[in-house]
Amino acid sequence: MREVRRDTMYLGVIAVLAVAAALLFFQSQKTQPVEIQSVKEIYKILTERDPEILSVKDENGLYKVTVRLTDVTGRSAVQDVFLTKDGVLFTDQPLVKVGDYISSLNRQKNFSACLTSKNVQLLGQGDNLLTFQRLLGLFAVRNYFDCTANQQSLQQCQLLGKQAGAESVPAPAVVFNNTIYPGFRDASFVGSLTGCAL
């Protein structure tokens, strides 16, 4: 009789633990506010991968959203961003309107895709990428070669220079149709060469 009671007690404890675990699981799976979808959309555009929303907390009248994302190099990162409760304003640095930011990201992404389809290369050294990104959009990284990164990059830049008839490769430069345009060039210049619009 005593063994039956002990078995019943163990089953009762197991059942209580199972119910508690199920409650914790379902509570953690609460639906997120619809406004949070804009954060996912922004990071999907930026990384071309689905981000994971780790948490959403109410802080001082804003949603603090913790996002796990994988960048274009495959590195995983966790970032906190803030979103107004109406979903209109977003910040990870400067405060921006969500709709305007998504539109801008899509334009930059399409511009970069057009440059890629036209075989435009951006040659640089070290942190030249940051300047190209300011001039041509965040997705300029797709078209960028750091001529000083390693021996393979140097050889690629030299090959591009030879194809364009140059003895040495000026960096920074824009290469299009086997022509090297030395220096940094903005979107209107590159757009007039290629027909791509930002």
N, C-alpha and C positions, 0 to 999 in steps of 0.2 A: 504494500500500500504506500509505504514511504517513497519507493522508487517511482511510482506513478505520479505522486505529488511533485517530486523533484523534476521529472520529465515535463509535467504540465507547467511547472514554474519556468523551466528553461524555454519551453515553447512560447510562453507568455512574454518573457523578456525579449526573445528573438522577434516576436510579432511587434512589440512596442518599438524596438530599434528599427525595424523595417518601415513602419509607419512614419517614424521621425525622419528617417533618411529620405523617404518619398516626399514628405512635406518640404524638407530643405531643398531638394532637387527642384520641385515645382515652383517654390518661391524664387529660386535663382533664375528660373526660366520665365520670369514675368515679362510681359510684353513691354517693349521699350516705347517711349513716346514717338509718334510718327515723325517728329522733327529730327530725330536722331538719324533717320535714313539719309538726310542730306550730308551728314558727316561721312557715312559709308560711301555715298556717291563721290564726294570730293576725293577721298583716299583711293577709291577704285580708279578714278581718272588719273591721279598722280602716280600710282604704283602699278596700274594695270593688273592688279590682283585684288581679290576680295579681302577687305580688312575685317578684323574681328573686334567687335565692341566688347571690351572686358567689363566695363562698369559705367553706370550713369548715376551721378549724384547731383542733388540740388545744392548748389553753393551760392549764397548771396544772390538769389534770384536768377541764376544761370544754371544750365546743365553743364557739369564737368564730365566730359566723356573721355574715358581711357580707351585708347585704340591700340590694338596690336596690328602691325602692318609689316609686309615684306617689301623691301624696295627693289628696284630694277636689277640690283646686283645680287639679290637673293638673301640679303641680310635682314634679320628680323629686328624690329624695334617696337618699343611701347612709347606712346605719346599721349599726353593730356591736352585736350583742347576744350574750349568753352563755346557754348551755343546759347543764344537767347531762347527763352522758352517758346517764343512764337516762331522760332526757326529762321528768322530773317538775318540775324547777324552771327558771324562765326569768327573765331580768332584762334590762331596758333602762333601768331606774331601780331601783325596789325589787324585791326578790326575791319572786316569786309562784309558786304552783303552776300549772302549765300548764293542767290540766283545769279548775281553778277560774276561772282568768283567761279561758279560752275561754267558759265558761258565763256569766260576768259580762258579757263583751263581747256575747254573743248576746242576753242579757236587755236590756242597754242599747240595742242596735240595734233589737230588737223594740219596746221602749218608745217609742223615737223614731219608729219607723214608725207606731205607733198614734197618737202625738201628731200626726204629719203628716196621717194619715187623718182626724183630728178637727179639722184646721185650727187647731191651737194655734200661736200665735206668741210668741216670747220677744223682748222689746224691750230693748235695752241701749245702752250707750255704752262705747266703748273696750274695756277688758279685762273688761267684765261677762261676756263669754262664759265665761271661766275659772270664775267662780263658778257660772254656770248648769251648766257641765259637772260641777262637783263635786256639785251638788245633783241633777241630772237625768241624768247620764251623759255619756260622751264624745261621743255622737252628737247632743247638744243643738244642735250647730252647724247641723244641718239645719233647725232651727226658729227660728234666731236671726237677728235683724235688728239691725245696729249702726246706730242712728239718727243717728250722727255721722260715718259713714264717707264719705259723699258726698251730693250734693244729691238723687240718686235715692232713696237709703236714707232720708233725712230726709222726703221726700215720701211714701214708703211708710209710714213710721211715723205721719206726720200723718194719712194716709188711714185707717189702722187706728184711730187715736184718734177721728176724726170718726165712723166707723162705729159706734164704741162710745159715742158721745155725749159725748166728752170735748173740752174746748176746747184742752187741751194734752196732750201725750203724756208721761206719767211714764215715766222709764226709770231703773232696770230695772222691767219689768212683764211679766206673763203675760196674753195676750189669748186668750179662749175664748168662743165664742158671743156675740161682740160685747160682751163684758164685759171691762173692764180690771181686773186684780188687781195693784195697785202693789207694787213691791218684789220681792225674790227669793222664790221659792216652791219648796218641796222636792217630792220625788217623791210623798210621801203626799198632800200638798195637791192637786197637779196630778192625781194618780191618782183622788182622790175626786171631782174635777170631771168628769173625762173617762171614767172606767172603765178607763183604761190602767194596767197594773201593771208595776212595775219589780221 
